[in-house]
């Protein structure tokens, strides 16, 4: 068998898969932050939506998710506390 058939076992292939999984987790968490705000009836300006969707830091998205549960305004996600 040729090396190309075993590429899926190669460490580089695993790295690419892990990066894809990480990106997927960030996208899912960002979507959840925005949905929580929307479910609570809080208007989400485009600037807030763009900033949340651009974030790839899972820890930061977790902080924003927690704030979304209590926020009165979408901009409160970004308040430094």
mmCIF file as gemmi writes it, N, C-alpha and C atoms, coordinates in Angstrom:
data_model
loop_
_atom_site.group_PDB
_atom_site.id
_atom_site.type_symbol
_atom_site.label_atom_id
_atom_site.label_alt_id
_atom_site.label_comp_id
_atom_site.label_asym_id
_atom_site.label_entity_id
_atom_site.label_seq_id
_atom_site.pdbx_PDB_ins_code
_atom_site.Cartn_x
_atom_site.Cartn_y
_atom_site.Cartn_z
_atom_site.occupancy
_atom_site.B_iso_or_equiv
_atom_site.pdbx_formal_charge
_atom_site.auth_seq_id
_atom_site.auth_asym_id
_atom_site.pdbx_PDB_model_num
ATOM 1 N N . UNK Axp A 1 ? 0.84 -1.173 0 1 0 ? 1 A 1
ATOM 2 C CA . UNK Axp A 1 ? 0 0 0 1 0 ? 1 A 1
ATOM 3 C C . UNK Axp A 1 ? 0.891 1.244 0 1 0 ? 1 A 1
ATOM 4 N N . UNK Axp A 2 ? 0.388 2.295 -0.57 1 0 ? 2 A 1
ATOM 5 C CA . UNK Axp A 2 ? 1.178 3.514 -0.667 1 0 ? 2 A 1
ATOM 6 C C . UNK Axp A 2 ? 1.006 4.355 0.594 1 0 ? 2 A 1
ATOM 7 N N . UNK Axp A 3 ? 1.933 5.263 0.758 1 0 ? 3 A 1
ATOM 8 C CA . UNK Axp A 3 ? 1.909 6.138 1.936 1 0 ? 3 A 1
ATOM 9 C C . UNK Axp A 3 ? 0.654 6.985 1.982 1 0 ? 3 A 1
ATOM 10 N N . UNK Axp A 4 ? 0.128 7.348 0.847 1 0 ? 4 A 1
ATOM 11 C CA . UNK Axp A 4 ? -1.052 8.218 0.827 1 0 ? 4 A 1
ATOM 12 C C . UNK Axp A 4 ? -2.257 7.533 1.472 1 0 ? 4 A 1
ATOM 13 N N . UNK Axp A 5 ? -2.325 6.219 1.395 1 0 ? 5 A 1
ATOM 14 C CA . UNK Axp A 5 ? -3.449 5.502 1.993 1 0 ? 5 A 1
ATOM 15 C C . UNK Axp A 5 ? -3.382 5.513 3.52 1 0 ? 5 A 1
ATOM 16 N N . UNK Axp A 6 ? -2.22 5.757 4.041 1 0 ? 6 A 1
ATOM 17 C CA . UNK Axp A 6 ? -2.054 5.795 5.487 1 0 ? 6 A 1
ATOM 18 C C . UNK Axp A 6 ? -1.932 7.213 6.035 1 0 ? 6 A 1
ATOM 19 N N . UNK Axp A 7 ? -2.235 8.191 5.214 1 0 ? 7 A 1
ATOM 20 C CA . UNK Axp A 7 ? -2.109 9.575 5.661 1 0 ? 7 A 1
ATOM 21 C C . UNK Axp A 7 ? -2.962 9.834 6.891 1 0 ? 7 A 1
ATOM 22 N N . UNK Axp A 8 ? -4.132 9.241 6.968 1 0 ? 8 A 1
ATOM 23 C CA . UNK Axp A 8 ? -5.031 9.488 8.093 1 0 ? 8 A 1
ATOM 24 C C . UNK Axp A 8 ? -4.396 9.114 9.425 1 0 ? 8 A 1
ATOM 25 N N . UNK Axp A 9 ? -3.352 8.26 9.395 1 0 ? 9 A 1
ATOM 26 C CA . UNK Axp A 9 ? -2.646 7.882 10.621 1 0 ? 9 A 1
ATOM 27 C C . UNK Axp A 9 ? -1.484 8.82 10.934 1 0 ? 9 A 1
ATOM 28 N N . UNK Axp A 10 ? -1.111 9.611 10.011 1 0 ? 10 A 1
ATOM 29 C CA . UNK Axp A 10 ? 0.056 10.478 10.15 1 0 ? 10 A 1
ATOM 30 C C . UNK Axp A 10 ? -0.198 11.534 11.229 1 0 ? 10 A 1
ATOM 31 N N . UNK Axp A 11 ? 0.82 11.894 12.019 1 0 ? 11 A 1
ATOM 32 C CA . UNK Axp A 11 ? 0.651 12.932 13.05 1 0 ? 11 A 1
ATOM 33 C C . UNK Axp A 11 ? 0.135 14.258 12.492 1 0 ? 11 A 1
ATOM 34 N N . UNK Axp A 12 ? 0.529 14.603 11.287 1 0 ? 12 A 1
ATOM 35 C CA . UNK Axp A 12 ? 0.031 15.832 10.685 1 0 ? 12 A 1
ATOM 36 C C . UNK Axp A 12 ? -1.476 15.753 10.453 1 0 ? 12 A 1
ATOM 37 N N . UNK Axp A 13 ? -1.945 14.591 10.02 1 0 ? 13 A 1
ATOM 38 C CA . UNK Axp A 13 ? -3.384 14.415 9.812 1 0 ? 13 A 1
ATOM 39 C C . UNK Axp A 13 ? -4.13 14.56 11.13 1 0 ? 13 A 1
ATOM 40 N N . UNK Axp A 14 ? -3.577 13.988 12.193 1 0 ? 14 A 1
ATOM 41 C CA . UNK Axp A 14 ? -4.215 14.114 13.502 1 0 ? 14 A 1
ATOM 42 C C . UNK Axp A 14 ? -4.22 15.566 13.969 1 0 ? 14 A 1
ATOM 43 N N . UNK Axp A 15 ? -3.16 16.286 13.704 1 0 ? 15 A 1
ATOM 44 C CA . UNK Axp A 15 ? -3.092 17.7 14.072 1 0 ? 15 A 1
ATOM 45 C C . UNK Axp A 15 ? -4.166 18.491 13.333 1 0 ? 15 A 1
ATOM 46 N N . UNK Axp A 16 ? -4.332 18.215 12.055 1 0 ? 16 A 1
ATOM 47 C CA . UNK Axp A 16 ? -5.352 18.909 11.259 1 0 ? 16 A 1
ATOM 48 C C . UNK Axp A 16 ? -6.738 18.586 11.794 1 0 ? 16 A 1
ATOM 49 N N . UNK Axp A 17 ? -6.983 17.324 12.133 1 0 ? 17 A 1
ATOM 50 C CA . UNK Axp A 17 ? -8.288 16.942 12.693 1 0 ? 17 A 1
ATOM 51 C C . UNK Axp A 17 ? -8.534 17.644 14.023 1 0 ? 17 A 1
ATOM 52 N N . UNK Axp A 18 ? -7.51 17.69 14.881 1 0 ? 18 A 1
ATOM 53 C CA . UNK Axp A 18 ? -7.68 18.338 16.19 1 0 ? 18 A 1
ATOM 54 C C . UNK Axp A 18 ? -7.959 19.833 16.034 1 0 ? 18 A 1
ATOM 55 N N . UNK Axp A 19 ? -7.265 20.474 15.11 1 0 ? 19 A 1
ATOM 56 C CA . UNK Axp A 19 ? -7.52 21.9 14.863 1 0 ? 19 A 1
ATOM 57 C C . UNK Axp A 19 ? -8.948 22.106 14.389 1 0 ? 19 A 1
ATOM 58 N N . UNK Axp A 20 ? -9.427 21.21 13.565 1 0 ? 20 A 1
ATOM 59 C CA . UNK Axp A 20 ? -10.813 21.291 13.096 1 0 ? 20 A 1
ATOM 60 C C . UNK Axp A 20 ? -11.8 21.098 14.228 1 0 ? 20 A 1
ATOM 61 N N . UNK Axp A 21 ? -11.514 20.148 15.114 1 0 ? 21 A 1
ATOM 62 C CA . UNK Axp A 21 ? -12.396 19.932 16.276 1 0 ? 21 A 1
ATOM 63 C C . UNK Axp A 21 ? -12.402 21.155 17.18 1 0 ? 21 A 1
ATOM 64 N N . UNK Axp A 22 ? -11.225 21.733 17.407 1 0 ? 22 A 1
ATOM 65 C CA . UNK Axp A 22 ? -11.111 22.93 18.259 1 0 ? 22 A 1
ATOM 66 C C . UNK Axp A 22 ? -11.913 24.091 17.656 1 0 ? 22 A 1
ATOM 67 N N . UNK Axp A 23 ? -11.788 24.268 16.367 1 0 ? 23 A 1
ATOM 68 C CA . UNK Axp A 23 ? -12.527 25.326 15.688 1 0 ? 23 A 1
ATOM 69 C C . UNK Axp A 23 ? -14.027 25.07 15.798 1 0 ? 23 A 1
ATOM 70 N N . UNK Axp A 24 ? -14.419 23.825 15.649 1 0 ? 24 A 1
ATOM 71 C CA . UNK Axp A 24 ? -15.838 23.47 15.773 1 0 ? 24 A 1
ATOM 72 C C . UNK Axp A 24 ? -16.372 23.749 17.166 1 0 ? 24 A 1
ATOM 73 N N . UNK Axp A 25 ? -15.574 23.448 18.191 1 0 ? 25 A 1
ATOM 74 C CA . UNK Axp A 25 ? -16.003 23.732 19.566 1 0 ? 25 A 1
ATOM 75 C C . UNK Axp A 25 ? -16.173 25.237 19.786 1 0 ? 25 A 1
ATOM 76 N N . UNK Axp A 26 ? -15.253 26.02 19.264 1 0 ? 26 A 1
ATOM 77 C CA . UNK Axp A 26 ? -15.346 27.48 19.414 1 0 ? 26 A 1
ATOM 78 C C . UNK Axp A 26 ? -16.571 28.021 18.693 1 0 ? 26 A 1
ATOM 79 N N . UNK Axp A 27 ? -16.825 27.531 17.497 1 0 ? 27 A 1
ATOM 80 C CA . UNK Axp A 27 ? -17.993 27.995 16.745 1 0 ? 27 A 1
ATOM 81 C C . UNK Axp A 27 ? -19.288 27.631 17.473 1 0 ? 27 A 1
ATOM 82 N N . UNK Axp A 28 ? -19.344 26.421 18.014 1 0 ? 28 A 1
ATOM 83 C CA . UNK Axp A 28 ? -20.541 25.985 18.734 1 0 ? 28 A 1
ATOM 84 C C . UNK Axp A 28 ? -20.764 26.816 19.995 1 0 ? 28 A 1
ATOM 85 N N . UNK Axp A 29 ? -19.684 27.103 20.715 1 0 ? 29 A 1
ATOM 86 C CA . UNK Axp A 29 ? -19.815 27.877 21.947 1 0 ? 29 A 1
ATOM 87 C C . UNK Axp A 29 ? -20.215 29.317 21.632 1 0 ? 29 A 1
ATOM 88 N N . UNK Axp A 30 ? -19.653 29.892 20.578 1 0 ? 30 A 1
ATOM 89 C CA . UNK Axp A 30 ? -20.029 31.252 20.174 1 0 ? 30 A 1
ATOM 90 C C . UNK Axp A 30 ? -21.504 31.298 19.799 1 0 ? 30 A 1
ATOM 91 N N . UNK Axp A 31 ? -21.955 30.294 19.075 1 0 ? 31 A 1
ATOM 92 C CA . UNK Axp A 31 ? -23.369 30.243 18.688 1 0 ? 31 A 1
ATOM 93 C C . UNK Axp A 31 ? -24.253 30.161 19.93 1 0 ? 31 A 1
ATOM 94 N N . UNK Axp A 32 ? -23.826 29.383 20.921 1 0 ? 32 A 1
ATOM 95 C CA . UNK Axp A 32 ? -24.619 29.251 22.141 1 0 ? 32 A 1
ATOM 96 C C . UNK Axp A 32 ? -24.689 30.571 22.901 1 0 ? 32 A 1
ATOM 97 N N . UNK Axp A 33 ? -23.589 31.306 22.977 1 0 ? 33 A 1
ATOM 98 C CA . UNK Axp A 33 ? -23.593 32.615 23.653 1 0 ? 33 A 1
ATOM 99 C C . UNK Axp A 33 ? -24.654 33.51 23.008 1 0 ? 33 A 1
ATOM 100 N N . UNK Axp A 34 ? -24.648 33.561 21.694 1 0 ? 34 A 1
ATOM 101 C CA . UNK Axp A 34 ? -25.594 34.413 20.98 1 0 ? 34 A 1
ATOM 102 C C . UNK Axp A 34 ? -27.03 33.916 21.136 1 0 ? 34 A 1
ATOM 103 N N . UNK Axp A 35 ? -27.217 32.616 21.125 1 0 ? 35 A 1
ATOM 104 C CA . UNK Axp A 35 ? -28.566 32.067 21.29 1 0 ? 35 A 1
ATOM 105 C C . UNK Axp A 35 ? -29.135 32.363 22.673 1 0 ? 35 A 1
ATOM 106 N N . UNK Axp A 36 ? -28.306 32.26 23.695 1 0 ? 36 A 1
ATOM 107 C CA . UNK Axp A 36 ? -28.782 32.553 25.046 1 0 ? 36 A 1
ATOM 108 C C . UNK Axp A 36 ? -29.315 33.984 25.102 1 0 ? 36 A 1
ATOM 109 N N . UNK Axp A 37 ? -28.56 34.909 24.533 1 0 ? 37 A 1
ATOM 110 C CA . UNK Axp A 37 ? -29.026 36.301 24.512 1 0 ? 37 A 1
ATOM 111 C C . UNK Axp A 37 ? -30.342 36.425 23.752 1 0 ? 37 A 1
ATOM 112 N N . UNK Axp A 38 ? -30.418 35.781 22.596 1 0 ? 38 A 1
ATOM 113 C CA . UNK Axp A 38 ? -31.637 35.863 21.782 1 0 ? 38 A 1
ATOM 114 C C . UNK Axp A 38 ? -32.819 35.212 22.488 1 0 ? 38 A 1
ATOM 115 N N . UNK Axp A 39 ? -32.612 34.064 23.126 1 0 ? 39 A 1
ATOM 116 C CA . UNK Axp A 39 ? -33.694 33.384 23.847 1 0 ? 39 A 1
ATOM 117 C C . UNK Axp A 39 ? -34.215 34.241 24.986 1 0 ? 39 A 1
ATOM 118 N N . UNK Axp A 40 ? -33.319 35.041 25.542 1 0 ? 40 A 1
ATOM 119 C CA . UNK Axp A 40 ? -33.716 35.912 26.644 1 0 ? 40 A 1
ATOM 120 C C . UNK Axp A 40 ? -34.338 37.216 26.143 1 0 ? 40 A 1
ATOM 121 N N . UNK Axp A 41 ? -34.448 37.363 24.83 1 0 ? 41 A 1
ATOM 122 C CA . UNK Axp A 41 ? -35.063 38.55 24.259 1 0 ? 41 A 1
ATOM 123 C C . UNK Axp A 41 ? -34.147 39.751 24.203 1 0 ? 41 A 1
ATOM 124 N N . UNK Axp A 42 ? -32.853 39.528 24.268 1 0 ? 42 A 1
ATOM 125 C CA . UNK Axp A 42 ? -31.885 40.62 24.237 1 0 ? 42 A 1
ATOM 126 C C . UNK Axp A 42 ? -31.427 40.821 22.801 1 0 ? 42 A 1
ATOM 127 N N . UNK Axp A 43 ? -31.548 42.04 22.323 1 0 ? 43 A 1
ATOM 128 C CA . UNK Axp A 43 ? -31.117 42.364 20.961 1 0 ? 43 A 1
ATOM 129 C C . UNK Axp A 43 ? -29.593 42.24 20.871 1 0 ? 43 A 1
ATOM 130 N N . UNK Axp A 44 ? -29.141 41.611 19.799 1 0 ? 44 A 1
ATOM 131 C CA . UNK Axp A 44 ? -27.707 41.406 19.596 1 0 ? 44 A 1
ATOM 132 C C . UNK Axp A 44 ? -27.26 42.228 18.39 1 0 ? 44 A 1
ATOM 133 N N . UNK Axp A 45 ? -26.591 43.355 18.649 1 0 ? 45 A 1
ATOM 134 C CA . UNK Axp A 45 ? -26.104 44.181 17.538 1 0 ? 45 A 1
ATOM 135 C C . UNK Axp A 45 ? -25.079 43.413 16.692 1 0 ? 45 A 1
ATOM 136 N N . UNK Axp A 46 ? -24.946 43.81 15.444 1 0 ? 46 A 1
ATOM 137 C CA . UNK Axp A 46 ? -24 43.156 14.533 1 0 ? 46 A 1
ATOM 138 C C . UNK Axp A 46 ? -22.58 43.17 15.079 1 0 ? 46 A 1
ATOM 139 N N . UNK Axp A 47 ? -22.18 44.265 15.722 1 0 ? 47 A 1
ATOM 140 C CA . UNK Axp A 47 ? -20.816 44.365 16.253 1 0 ? 47 A 1
ATOM 141 C C . UNK Axp A 47 ? -20.567 43.324 17.341 1 0 ? 47 A 1
ATOM 142 N N . UNK Axp A 48 ? -21.552 43.082 18.187 1 0 ? 48 A 1
ATOM 143 C CA . UNK Axp A 48 ? -21.429 42.063 19.229 1 0 ? 48 A 1
ATOM 144 C C . UNK Axp A 48 ? -21.365 40.682 18.581 1 0 ? 48 A 1
ATOM 145 N N . UNK Axp A 49 ? -22.256 40.427 17.633 1 0 ? 49 A 1
ATOM 146 C CA . UNK Axp A 49 ? -22.29 39.148 16.935 1 0 ? 49 A 1
ATOM 147 C C . UNK Axp A 49 ? -20.936 38.865 16.261 1 0 ? 49 A 1
ATOM 148 N N . UNK Axp A 50 ? -20.378 39.865 15.603 1 0 ? 50 A 1
ATOM 149 C CA . UNK Axp A 50 ? -19.097 39.693 14.914 1 0 ? 50 A 1
ATOM 150 C C . UNK Axp A 50 ? -17.971 39.404 15.907 1 0 ? 50 A 1
ATOM 151 N N . UNK Axp A 51 ? -17.961 40.11 17.018 1 0 ? 51 A 1
ATOM 152 C CA . UNK Axp A 51 ? -16.889 39.902 18.01 1 0 ? 51 A 1
ATOM 153 C C . UNK Axp A 51 ? -16.981 38.506 18.63 1 0 ? 51 A 1
ATOM 154 N N . UNK Axp A 52 ? -18.179 38.073 18.939 1 0 ? 52 A 1
ATOM 155 C CA . UNK Axp A 52 ? -18.356 36.739 19.521 1 0 ? 52 A 1
ATOM 156 C C . UNK Axp A 52 ? -17.978 35.67 18.495 1 0 ? 52 A 1
ATOM 157 N N . UNK Axp A 53 ? -18.438 35.808 17.278 1 0 ? 53 A 1
ATOM 158 C CA . UNK Axp A 53 ? -18.137 34.815 16.242 1 0 ? 53 A 1
ATOM 159 C C . UNK Axp A 53 ? -16.656 34.779 15.872 1 0 ? 53 A 1
ATOM 160 N N . UNK Axp A 54 ? -15.953 35.882 16.05 1 0 ? 54 A 1
ATOM 161 C CA . UNK Axp A 54 ? -14.527 35.934 15.717 1 0 ? 54 A 1
ATOM 162 C C . UNK Axp A 54 ? -13.652 35.33 16.811 1 0 ? 54 A 1
ATOM 163 N N . UNK Axp A 55 ? -14.188 35.153 17.996 1 0 ? 55 A 1
ATOM 164 C CA . UNK Axp A 55 ? -13.412 34.651 19.123 1 0 ? 55 A 1
ATOM 165 C C . UNK Axp A 55 ? -13.15 33.153 18.971 1 0 ? 55 A 1
ATOM 166 N N . UNK Axp A 56 ? -11.904 32.753 19.181 1 0 ? 56 A 1
ATOM 167 C CA . UNK Axp A 56 ? -11.536 31.337 19.133 1 0 ? 56 A 1
ATOM 168 C C . UNK Axp A 56 ? -11.035 30.835 20.484 1 0 ? 56 A 1
ATOM 169 N N . UNK Axp A 57 ? -11.032 31.69 21.475 1 0 ? 57 A 1
ATOM 170 C CA . UNK Axp A 57 ? -10.574 31.346 22.819 1 0 ? 57 A 1
ATOM 171 C C . UNK Axp A 57 ? -11.738 30.711 23.592 1 0 ? 57 A 1
ATOM 172 N N . UNK Axp A 58 ? -11.663 29.404 23.82 1 0 ? 58 A 1
ATOM 173 C CA . UNK Axp A 58 ? -12.757 28.699 24.492 1 0 ? 58 A 1
ATOM 174 C C . UNK Axp A 58 ? -13.002 29.211 25.907 1 0 ? 58 A 1
ATOM 175 N N . UNK Axp A 59 ? -11.937 29.591 26.611 1 0 ? 59 A 1
ATOM 176 C CA . UNK Axp A 59 ? -12.104 30.118 27.968 1 0 ? 59 A 1
ATOM 177 C C . UNK Axp A 59 ? -12.857 31.448 27.952 1 0 ? 59 A 1
ATOM 178 N N . UNK Axp A 60 ? -12.529 32.313 27.003 1 0 ? 60 A 1
ATOM 179 C CA . UNK Axp A 60 ? -13.222 33.599 26.89 1 0 ? 60 A 1
ATOM 180 C C . UNK Axp A 60 ? -14.686 33.388 26.519 1 0 ? 60 A 1
ATOM 181 N N . UNK Axp A 61 ? -14.943 32.469 25.618 1 0 ? 61 A 1
ATOM 182 C CA . UNK Axp A 61 ? -16.323 32.177 25.231 1 0 ? 61 A 1
ATOM 183 C C . UNK Axp A 61 ? -17.12 31.63 26.416 1 0 ? 61 A 1
ATOM 184 N N . UNK Axp A 62 ? -16.467 30.856 27.276 1 0 ? 62 A 1
ATOM 185 C CA . UNK Axp A 62 ? -17.13 30.351 28.471 1 0 ? 62 A 1
ATOM 186 C C . UNK Axp A 62 ? -17.515 31.498 29.4 1 0 ? 62 A 1
ATOM 187 N N . UNK Axp A 63 ? -16.621 32.459 29.566 1 0 ? 63 A 1
ATOM 188 C CA . UNK Axp A 63 ? -16.921 33.635 30.398 1 0 ? 63 A 1
ATOM 189 C C . UNK Axp A 63 ? -18.119 34.383 29.807 1 0 ? 63 A 1
ATOM 190 N N . UNK Axp A 64 ? -18.1 34.575 28.502 1 0 ? 64 A 1
ATOM 191 C CA . UNK Axp A 64 ? -19.209 35.285 27.855 1 0 ? 64 A 1
ATOM 192 C C . UNK Axp A 64 ? -20.52 34.504 27.977 1 0 ? 64 A 1
ATOM 193 N N . UNK Axp A 65 ? -20.452 33.178 27.923 1 0 ? 65 A 1
ATOM 194 C CA . UNK Axp A 65 ? -21.663 32.36 28.072 1 0 ? 65 A 1
ATOM 195 C C . UNK Axp A 65 ? -22.265 32.553 29.462 1 0 ? 65 A 1
ATOM 196 N N . UNK Axp A 66 ? -21.398 32.578 30.47 1 0 ? 66 A 1
ATOM 197 C CA . UNK Axp A 66 ? -21.882 32.799 31.834 1 0 ? 66 A 1
ATOM 198 C C . UNK Axp A 66 ? -22.497 34.184 31.974 1 0 ? 66 A 1
ATOM 199 N N . UNK Axp A 67 ? -21.886 35.176 31.359 1 0 ? 67 A 1
ATOM 200 C CA . UNK Axp A 67 ? -22.422 36.538 31.43 1 0 ? 67 A 1
ATOM 201 C C . UNK Axp A 67 ? -23.733 36.664 30.656 1 0 ? 67 A 1
ATOM 202 N N . UNK Axp A 68 ? -23.877 35.901 29.583 1 0 ? 68 A 1
ATOM 203 C CA . UNK Axp A 68 ? -25.095 35.965 28.764 1 0 ? 68 A 1
ATOM 204 C C . UNK Axp A 68 ? -26.325 35.555 29.565 1 0 ? 68 A 1
ATOM 205 N N . UNK Axp A 69 ? -26.131 34.678 30.526 1 0 ? 69 A 1
ATOM 206 C CA . UNK Axp A 69 ? -27.247 34.202 31.351 1 0 ? 69 A 1
ATOM 207 C C . UNK Axp A 69 ? -27.823 35.326 32.209 1 0 ? 69 A 1
ATOM 208 N N . UNK Axp A 70 ? -26.98 36.267 32.621 1 0 ? 70 A 1
ATOM 209 C CA . UNK Axp A 70 ? -27.42 37.34 33.521 1 0 ? 70 A 1
ATOM 210 C C . UNK Axp A 70 ? -27.492 38.72 32.874 1 0 ? 70 A 1
ATOM 211 N N . UNK Axp A 71 ? -26.988 38.845 31.67 1 0 ? 71 A 1
ATOM 212 C CA . UNK Axp A 71 ? -26.88 40.163 31.029 1 0 ? 71 A 1
ATOM 213 C C . UNK Axp A 71 ? -28.254 40.782 30.772 1 0 ? 71 A 1
ATOM 214 N N . UNK Axp A 72 ? -28.273 42.101 30.845 1 0 ? 72 A 1
ATOM 215 C CA . UNK Axp A 72 ? -29.47 42.869 30.509 1 0 ? 72 A 1
ATOM 216 C C . UNK Axp A 72 ? -29.305 43.441 29.105 1 0 ? 72 A 1
ATOM 217 N N . UNK Axp A 73 ? -28.051 43.607 28.702 1 0 ? 73 A 1
ATOM 218 C CA . UNK Axp A 73 ? -27.691 44.178 27.404 1 0 ? 73 A 1
ATOM 219 C C . UNK Axp A 73 ? -26.559 43.33 26.822 1 0 ? 73 A 1
ATOM 220 N N . UNK Axp A 74 ? -26.557 43.146 25.507 1 0 ? 74 A 1
ATOM 221 C CA . UNK Axp A 74 ? -25.545 42.303 24.859 1 0 ? 74 A 1
ATOM 222 C C . UNK Axp A 74 ? -24.127 42.805 25.099 1 0 ? 74 A 1
ATOM 223 N N . UNK Axp A 75 ? -23.963 44.101 25.232 1 0 ? 75 A 1
ATOM 224 C CA . UNK Axp A 75 ? -22.622 44.662 25.445 1 0 ? 75 A 1
ATOM 225 C C . UNK Axp A 75 ? -22.038 44.266 26.795 1 0 ? 75 A 1
ATOM 226 N N . UNK Axp A 76 ? -22.866 43.832 27.724 1 0 ? 76 A 1
ATOM 227 C CA . UNK Axp A 76 ? -22.375 43.4 29.051 1 0 ? 76 A 1
ATOM 228 C C . UNK Axp A 76 ? -21.458 42.178 28.966 1 0 ? 76 A 1
ATOM 229 N N . UNK Axp A 77 ? -21.515 41.448 27.855 1 0 ? 77 A 1
ATOM 230 C CA . UNK Axp A 77 ? -20.623 40.299 27.692 1 0 ? 77 A 1
ATOM 231 C C . UNK Axp A 77 ? -19.168 40.73 27.84 1 0 ? 77 A 1
ATOM 232 N N . UNK Axp A 78 ? -18.876 41.927 27.386 1 0 ? 78 A 1
ATOM 233 C CA . UNK Axp A 78 ? -17.498 42.389 27.297 1 0 ? 78 A 1
ATOM 234 C C . UNK Axp A 78 ? -17.051 43.231 28.476 1 0 ? 78 A 1
ATOM 235 N N . UNK Axp A 79 ? -17.932 43.412 29.474 1 0 ? 79 A 1
ATOM 236 C CA . UNK Axp A 79 ? -17.564 44.186 30.658 1 0 ? 79 A 1
ATOM 237 C C . UNK Axp A 79 ? -16.427 43.499 31.398 1 0 ? 79 A 1
ATOM 238 N N . UNK Axp A 80 ? -15.442 44.259 31.771 1 0 ? 80 A 1
ATOM 239 C CA . UNK Axp A 80 ? -14.347 43.732 32.585 1 0 ? 80 A 1
ATOM 240 C C . UNK Axp A 80 ? -14.781 43.784 34.035 1 0 ? 80 A 1
ATOM 241 N N . UNK Axp A 81 ? -14.751 42.63 34.664 1 0 ? 81 A 1
ATOM 242 C CA . UNK Axp A 81 ? -15.175 42.58 36.072 1 0 ? 81 A 1
ATOM 243 C C . UNK Axp A 81 ? -14.138 41.898 36.92 1 0 ? 81 A 1
